Amino acid sequence: MAVVLCAQMLLENGYLYCAGRFIREMENITAYVAAGKIGKVLLLEIITDYINGEEDESLKLRILDAMQGDNFLE
């Protein structure tokens, strides 16, 4: 539900170009947010990356680390 609401917000604010990618890729991310693996700060960076259309390799590594790690990342 959260992904759909965020996608709706993107569409209503003129971010049509990234809404499809956002829906596809954030579905997996939200599971790790719910599990406590991805914190607020990292989630903000992920969403900003999608909106800006960037491909930040260091962010991808931090996401991977958060998904595999046992500790909480902010």
VENZIUR-V174343 format. One record per pair of residues at least 12 apart in sequence whose ideal C-beta (glycine too) atoms are under 10 Angstrom apart, sorted by sequence separation. I is the first residue (numbers start at 1). GAP is how many residues later the second one is. D is the distance in Angstrom with one decimal. If there is no record, write none. Layout:
# VENZIUR-V174343
((I;GAP;D) (I;GAP;D))
This chain:
# VENZIUR-V174343
((7;12;5.0) (10;12;6.1) (6;13;9.0) (7;13;8.4) (9;13;10.0) (10;13;9.1) (29;13;9.4) (30;13;9.1) (33;13;9.3) (45;13;9.8) (46;13;6.9) (29;14;7.4) (45;14;5.9) (46;14;9.6) (49;14;9.5) (7;15;5.8) (6;16;6.9) (7;16;5.1) (46;16;9.1) (6;17;8.6) (26;17;9.4) (29;17;6.1) (42;17;8.3) (45;17;7.8) (46;17;6.7) (29;18;8.9) (45;18;8.9) (3;19;7.6) (4;19;7.7) (7;19;8.2) (3;20;6.0) (6;20;7.0) (26;20;7.8) (42;20;6.4) (43;20;9.9) (46;20;9.8) (3;21;9.5) (25;21;8.6) (26;21;7.9) (29;21;9.5) (42;21;7.2) (3;22;9.5) (4;22;10.0) (3;23;4.9) (42;23;9.7) (43;23;9.8) (2;24;8.4) (3;24;5.9) (6;24;9.3) (22;24;9.9) (25;24;9.9) (26;24;7.4) (38;24;9.3) (42;24;6.1) (3;25;10.0) (22;25;8.0) (25;25;6.9) (38;25;7.3) (3;26;8.6) (37;26;9.4) (3;27;5.8) (39;27;8.0) (2;28;6.0) (22;28;5.1) (37;28;9.6) (38;28;5.1) (1;29;9.4) (18;29;9.9) (21;29;6.4) (22;29;7.8) (37;29;5.1) (38;29;7.6) (21;30;10.0) (36;30;9.9) (37;30;5.9) (42;30;9.8) (43;30;9.9) (44;30;9.8) (2;31;8.4) (18;31;9.9) (19;31;9.4) (32;31;8.2) (35;31;10.0) (37;31;8.6) (42;31;5.5) (43;31;9.3) (2;32;9.1) (18;32;5.6) (19;32;9.8) (21;32;8.5) (35;32;9.1) (37;32;7.0) (41;32;8.0) (42;32;6.5) (18;33;5.7) (33;33;9.7) (37;33;8.8) (39;33;5.9) (41;33;4.3) (17;34;9.4) (18;34;8.4) (29;34;7.5) (32;34;6.6) (37;34;8.8) (38;34;8.6) (39;34;5.5) (40;34;6.5) (15;35;9.1) (18;35;6.2) (28;35;9.6) (32;35;5.4) (36;35;9.8) (37;35;7.1) (38;35;6.6) (39;35;3.9) (15;36;6.0) (17;36;7.3) (31;36;9.2) (36;36;5.8) (37;36;7.2) (38;36;9.1) (10;37;9.5) (29;37;9.6) (35;37;9.9) (36;37;9.6) (13;38;9.6) (15;38;9.8) (29;38;8.9) (28;39;8.6) (10;40;8.9) (6;41;7.6) (10;41;7.4) (32;41;9.7) (6;44;9.7))
